[in-house]
């Protein structure tokens, strides 16, 4: 029944490591997103894919690389992790909807802690 | 420039009080969308409402109501007879047209933390 799922829920790792977060949606949506929520709860979009094509790419270090194998999956790979990458990462999905903004459905979040 | 301002960082009320969460936005577009999301202590983000810029009719859903005023660029959210389960961080967000022609880029405000005490 889970609409947008993310794995893992928690990720604790050392600085310099490479890690991935996976996201899957079963809502039949064509667009997926990655958001970062920092320690002050501020939410900011990082990337968006529509039908496996990158359509939003905010000012994010190129250590972050999203990959969308199909429109139901959007993974986030992070190289050379830094302390400042510690945050909660949310995946979301929606229908793109030309000429309108559809609501985005969010996953449960992945709390990344870099030591 | 910050486009969505939620000036109230934290609000504390006692159960059954009414509470209004303020949201002021800034945009040069004539067509845009506004959203409210709730983030309870469990951490997930829950969609509450979407409003487009051409629909200024206020909306009520149970104890929740929203007041959209284009003249003051505000989209305020009122909870009537608050309950402990309303305790959460509430986010207002703006979606305006951007380069690809879509409206799917959400810009969030900083959030308002609401604590409802018994």
Interface residues (C-beta under 8 A of the other chain):
Chain A: X31 X33 X40 X41 X42 X43 X44 X45 X48 X50 X55 X56 X88 X90 X92 X94 X96 X97 X98 X99 X100 X101 X102 X103 X104 X105 X106 X107 X108 X109
Chain B: X33 X35 X37 X39 X43 X44 X45 X46 X47 X50 X52 X89 X91 X95 X100 X101 X102 X103 X104 X105 X106 X107 X108 X110 X111 X113
